[in-house]
Amino acid sequence: MNMQAVILAGGLGTRLRPLTEKTCKPMIPVLGKPYLYYQLEMLRQQEHRDILILLGYLGEQVQQYFGDGSSMGLRLEYSFEAKPLGTGGALKNAGKMLKNEFLLLYGDSYLPIKYAQVEQTFARSGIEAMVVVYNNRHDTDVKNNIALDANLYVALYDKDPAAQSGLLNYVEAGVLALRKQVLDYIAPDKVVSLEKEIFPILVASRELKAFVTTQRFYDIGTLMRLKEFEQYLEEARKA
C-alpha cells in the first residue's frame, strides 16, 4: 500500500508575479490546466489515492477547483494555515491529519519518478527522513545544496550554497519521505523552515539519508522554469 502523499502548496509565489497576484502558485495554468493537476495526475497513475494538500495564500482556489478529488479518482484533504508558517510550520499545523509515514512533495516541483522506490528504500532504512536528490547533470537552474557521505547520509545542506560550492554536488529534488516523529522538532504556531531549521537537526543526528535519482525535476519557481516545464509536457505528449 502506498504511503500518504502530502503536498506543500502554501507559498506566496513572489518570483512568479504578476501571475500570482490573483492566482495561487499551484493554480498557475500550464497548457490549459493548473500546475497542481499534473502533480496529482502523476500520483494517481502511481496508485496514490490519499493526498493531503497544505494550503496558504489564496488556497481556497485549490479546494474550489479540485474539491474532494473524486473527479480524478482521488481522496483529497486540505490543511489551511491562517498565516504563513513556512514549510515546517505548515507540516506541524497539519499534524493531526498526517499518517505515521508520508511522502512530502513540494508544490512547485515536478519529479517524474517511481515513488514506490523511494518509499521502499525509506521503509528499509529505519531513519526519520529521506530526501530525493539529483546531480544536476542537466542544469535545473537550481544550485546544488546537498553533500552526501559514502553511505548516502546527508553530510551538509546549505540553502545558500555560495560559500560551500566546492562541497555540494547534489540538489534537493522536491520530494522527501518522513516519519511523523520529525514534527517533534517543530514548535507549534511558529514560522519554521523545514530546510533551514529541521534539516540541520536531522543531519547532526544522522537521521537524513538521500535517494539519488538521475531524473531531473522541473521547478516552476520562476517564469523561465515554468516555460521549461511546459516544454517538457509538450515533448512528453509527442513521445
C-alpha angles and dihedrals in degrees: 000000000000121000122251110275118221124191122202103216106151102099124126095231092218094164090058096057132163086033092058099045091095101008128062114237097251089057097053106129117250115182091337099314133082113267090240090061090070093052092048093047092051090052091047092052088055092053096257105145106158109070130169117200119201109211138188129145110048088342093151087076089067094050092046092052102041101027113179091342095244092126088065096039092256138121106227127190127181136213117194127200115210090210133014109284103172125241094297095042091051090054092049090049090055094045097121090055097050125100121226089262126024144167113239121206125186109235094228100047127078116198114177102204135120103272092195088073091056091047094049093048090048093049091053093047098066091208129125100246143015126192125200111229135189128203095225091238086153103040111248093187086242112112122239109265106169136071122193133203125225092275094050095254113144104253097177137013121185122171089190097048103173094103093046099040094126094054102043113084104159136054127217107253100207099259130098138169114218141180114225091239087077086077088071087076092057123084115224121252092009132119103252129171112216090204101043100035109023102035092062090054091050092045092051092051093042092242097126120079131171134239106206119215130185090204114100119228128225114231117193096196093119135033091251092053091046089057090050090054091051089052091050091053093048091051091046090054091054094049 
